[in-house]
């Protein structure tokens, strides 16, 4: 997990997802979750970032 992505995911969750996944369905889901509540957006963003870094390390 890159520290920049984690900080971006905490401050602005869709930015963290965009930096990790680009423009995708995951970004749209994260934007909707962030609009519904800040915490669900952060959780989703951190989960995606950790999942992506896990795949890169495997």
C-alpha positions as CSV (number, residue, x, y, z in Angstrom):
1,X,0.0,0.0,0.0
2,X,1.4,3.3,-1.0
3,X,1.3,6.0,1.7
4,X,0.0,8.6,-0.8
5,X,-2.9,6.3,-1.7
6,X,-3.8,5.7,2.0
7,X,-3.7,9.4,2.9
8,X,-5.8,10.2,-0.2
9,X,-8.3,7.4,0.8
10,X,-8.7,8.8,4.3
11,X,-9.0,12.5,3.2
12,X,-10.9,12.0,0.0
13,X,-11.9,8.4,-0.6
14,X,-12.8,8.7,-4.3
15,X,-9.3,10.1,-5.0
16,X,-7.6,7.2,-3.4
17,X,-9.7,4.8,-5.5
18,X,-9.0,6.8,-8.6
19,X,-5.2,6.7,-8.0
20,X,-5.4,3.0,-7.5
21,X,-8.0,1.7,-10.0
22,X,-8.5,4.6,-12.4
23,X,-11.9,5.4,-13.8
24,X,-13.9,2.2,-13.2
25,X,-17.0,0.8,-11.6
26,X,-15.2,0.7,-8.2
27,X,-14.8,4.5,-8.5
28,X,-18.5,5.0,-9.0
29,X,-19.4,2.7,-6.1
30,X,-17.0,4.6,-3.9
31,X,-18.4,8.0,-4.9
32,X,-21.9,6.7,-4.0
33,X,-20.7,5.3,-0.7
34,X,-18.9,8.5,0.2
35,X,-22.1,10.5,-0.5
36,X,-24.0,8.2,1.8
37,X,-21.5,8.6,4.5
38,X,-17.8,9.4,4.9
39,X,-16.9,6.2,6.8
40,X,-18.3,3.7,4.3
41,X,-16.3,5.5,1.6
42,X,-13.1,5.3,3.6
43,X,-13.6,1.6,4.4
44,X,-14.3,0.8,0.7
45,X,-11.3,2.8,-0.5
46,X,-8.9,1.2,2.0
47,X,-10.2,-2.2,1.1
48,X,-9.7,-1.7,-2.6
49,X,-6.2,-0.3,-2.1
50,X,-5.1,-3.2,0.1
51,X,-6.7,-5.7,-2.3
52,X,-4.8,-4.2,-5.2
53,X,-1.5,-4.1,-3.4
54,X,-2.0,-7.8,-2.4
55,X,-2.5,-8.8,-6.0
56,X,0.6,-6.9,-7.0
57,X,2.7,-8.7,-4.4
58,X,1.5,-12.1,-5.4
